[in-house]
Amino acid sequence: MISYQIDEFRVLCEQVRDAEDKDEDARAIEQSYEDLLIFLKKHESSRAELSERLCSIVNSYRHARNSGPSELSVDAIAYCMHELRWAEVKEAALIEQHDYFVARREDFLWRLIDAFDPDWQKAPSYARFSNLT
């Protein structure tokens, strides 16, 4: 069953990238993030596998300059983690930030790390969270 979920996860990641790459309006991009969040919530029983996949994506950011865009953007993961607050994903981001990112790129993973804060500054940018602030 989990392989089917990982396949569905990959399709959702492609849809997120497509929406971001096409520079669609903010509502279309947010809808792709929302679809991903709903999927993650729906498959909470597979959290270990899905969070492992998200952590792997976070770990891939250190190579993004050499290998191109990652499977999922920092902003998409941040959107999902603002609600889910999976500690293992935050820990992966903190470790990556500390071990692989230099000061001039400091804000890159902080965009994700900050999403774990209930007062996330970017929350009002999204319809889902703007009512909560």
N, C-alpha and C positions, 0 to 999 in steps of 0.2 A: 504493500500500500504506500509506503513512504516514497518509493521511486516515482510513483505516479504524482505524488505531491511535489517532489523536487522538479519533475518535468513541468508541472503547472506553475511552480514558482519561477522557473526559467522563462516561461512564456510571459508571465507578468512583468518580469525584469525587462524583457524585450519591449513590451508595450510602454513601460516607463521610459526607457531610452528613446523609443520612437517619438513619444510625445515631447520629450525634452529636446531631441535633435531637430525635430520639425519646427521648433520654436513656436509651438502652438500657444494659444492664449493660456493665461494662468489657470483658468478653470479646467481646461483639458489636462494640463499637467497635474493639478491637484486631484482630478478624478483618477488618474493613473496611480497616484500615491494612495488614494483612498481604496482602490481595488486591491492593492498590495496589502494594506493594513487589514482589510476585511478578510483576506485570505489567511494572513498570519493569525488573526484572532480565531477564525474558523478551525484552524488546524493546531490549536494550542497543545493538543495531545502529542504533536510531533515537534514540540518546541526545541528539544535537544538537537534534533537534526537541522531544523530550520535556523536556529541561532548559530549553530556551527557553520552553516552556509553563509550567514550574514557576517560572522566573525572572519571567515575566509575572504569575503569581499573587502572588509575593512583592512585586512592584512595585504590585500592586493594594491591598495592605494599607493604604497611605497614604490611600486613598479610602474605606476600609470604613465609616467613621463616616457618610459622606454617601450611600453607595450600597448599604449592607447587607453581608451576609456575602460573603466571597470564595468562589471556586470550590472552594477546599480550605483547610482549617484549618492554622495553623502547626504544631499538634501532629501532624497527619497527615504533613506534609512532613518534620518533624523525625524521626518514626519511620522513614521511608524513608531519609533522609539519614544516619542513624546507621550504617546498614550500607553504603549506596552511596558516601557521601562525595564527591559530585560537586562539585568545586571551584567551578564556575561558579554553582551555587546558593548556596554559602556566600558567594561574592563579592557576589552580588546582595543577599543579606541584610545583609551588612556595609555595603554602600553605602546601602541603604534605612535601616538603623539610624542611620547617621551623618547622612544628609541629610534625613530626614523625621520622625524620632521624637524627641520632647522627653524630657527626663530623667524626667518623671513616668510615661512609658510605656516606659521603658527596657527593662523585662523582656520586652516583647512579642516582639520579634525575637530577643532573646537566647535564648528558648526553642528557637528553630531553630538559631541559631549554636552553642549549647552541645552540640547533638546530634552535632556533628562531632568532639567530644572522645571519645576511647576510654573515658574515665571519666565519661561522661554521667551526671549525678546521677539523671535520670529513668529510666534504663535498667531498674533493678529493678522499675519499675512495670509493665513489659511482660513477658509470659511468654517471648517470643522472646529477649530480652536478659538476663533475670534469671539464666540459667544461665552467662552469660559474665562476670558481675561477681564 
